[in-house]
Amino acid sequence: MKIGFDNEKYLKMQSEHIRQRIEQFDHKLYLEFGGKLFDDYHASRVLPGFQPDSKLQMLKQLSSQAEIIIVISAKDIEKNKVRGDLGITYDSDVLRLMDSFHDNGLYVGSVVITQFSGQESALMFRNRLEKLNIKVYMHYNIPGYPSNVAQIVSDEGYGKNDYIETTRPLVIITAPGPGSGKMATCLSQLYHEHKRGIHAGYAKFETFPIWNLPLSHPVNLAYEAATADLNDINMIDPYHLEAYGETTVNYNRDVEIFPVLNTIFHKIYGKSPYKSPTDMGVNMAGNCICDDEACREASRQEIIRRYYEAKNAILKGTCSEETIQKLELLMSQVDVTVQDRPVVAAAMSRAEETNGPAASLELPDGKIVTGKTSALLGASAALLLNAIKELAGLDHELQIISPESIEPIQKLKTEYLRSQNPRLHTDEVLIALSASAASRKDAALALQQLPKLRGCQAHTSVMLSNVDIKIFKKLGVQLTCEAVYENGHVYH
């Protein structure tokens, strides 16, 4: 729970650094925005003090200068690619992002459909956007991309793409997820701007890996854990080392593509504005760490959480053994095991005592509370009640929700909604508690403790339903689960 990151310093320093980069060019900068603009919970977990909406707040400081372009690949539209964290398709997320930007006072200029080669679903999506009065531009597949530079930087390459009309000096290129074509969109615009006599610039904003932290720093290793399934690897930037004699960290894809980018820059401008992938970046997060050890420990815990997440994904068939092996290697590198997560032993011990699913949670003061499965409540629902009773100073045996109020909910579930499970999930128990709070002071007091769970660690002895997982996420509880289905079931 220690703060390790100065968020206010970050907002000020990051926005100022981007302004300086805009001025290096003809007051036109295309900024490729990697990672999540909203709800960057990975950053907030490994850099305690970093607010999940920090990047959004930073952009709001630049709102008068900034225009946003959202990029989506026609290939992702065609295969209905889904965001794992939200459970919605990329095309739906484009609309969600537009609403979120508008609601925060940020201007979205247009949407670009990239890698287009005639996909019918992409044309349908374009028509849908145009009916909503949203500008849409099309970018096409380029044969030999990215190695055939002569073809790429020509009228038959970037020249075939639609030129995106923009009106502001800072153009933010973002997307629902990786592989959408953000970099290619930026470079295509540089080509078109140059033909129009404008010396526009390109820069990249990626929070991780943090370029001015050591390669083996747990914060950077936690990024490798987060992208273990993508085979991203942190590495020393050899171009930066050669040019400046300075050791910096980048990741393999940027290092591998840099020679191609450099050639493209030379082809467009006659020279390259950058000597290394690190030069292209604008990230200032490493300068805002105020407690290095707090960030190291938070990152070690994140690697353990990623390991459990991958173990769960193995059972669902969405993860490979190679990913697990990579995460085990990362755990070894930062010298941790699952036993370094105190809630694991507590949950497993409680499960053994009760011979059923159990859960544990570490409170802000370090005390661990547990919950067991009963006839009325699932283990995670019981855990939430026990945790907020402890925080409210209420007796553990006190029933802040009467069994009489739970029984009608169970009847609704089993008799009317045909559910096989009569026990209350976390969302149902919180609704029941809210109803009780209207007439009972102890229930109201317990309910008021929920915000204190944000940032707490929890573990369950079995995999949870999606409903329970989402409730823990909304409460800000950092959850892990054993890779075991409840009651020996094979369907989750």
Buried (B, 14 or more C-beta within 10 A) or exposed (E): BEBBBBBEBBBBBBBBBBBEBBEEBBBBBBBBBBBBBBBBBBBBBBBBBBBBBBBBBBBBBBBEBBBBBBBBBBBBBBEEBBBEEEEEBBBBBBBBBBEBBEEBEBBBBBBBBBBBEEBEBBBEBBEEBEEEEBBBBBBBEBEEBBEBBEBBBBEEBBBBBBBBEBEBBBBBBBBBBEEBBBBBBBBBBBBBBBEEEBBBBBBBBBBBBBBBBBBEBBBBBBBBBBBBBEEBBBBBBEBBBEBBEEBBBBBEBBBEBBEBBBBBBEBBBEEBBBBBBBBBBBBBBBBBBBBEEBBBBBBBBBBBBBBBBBBBBBBEEEBBEEBBEBBBEBBEEBEBEBEBBBBBBBBBBBBEEBEBBBBBBBBEEEEBBBBBBBEBBBBBBBBBBBBBBBBBEBEEEEBBBEEEEBEEBBEEBEEEEEEEEBBBBBBBBBEBBEBBBEEBEBBBBBBEBBEBBEBBBBBBBBBBBEEBBBBBBEBBBBBBBBBBEBEEEEEE
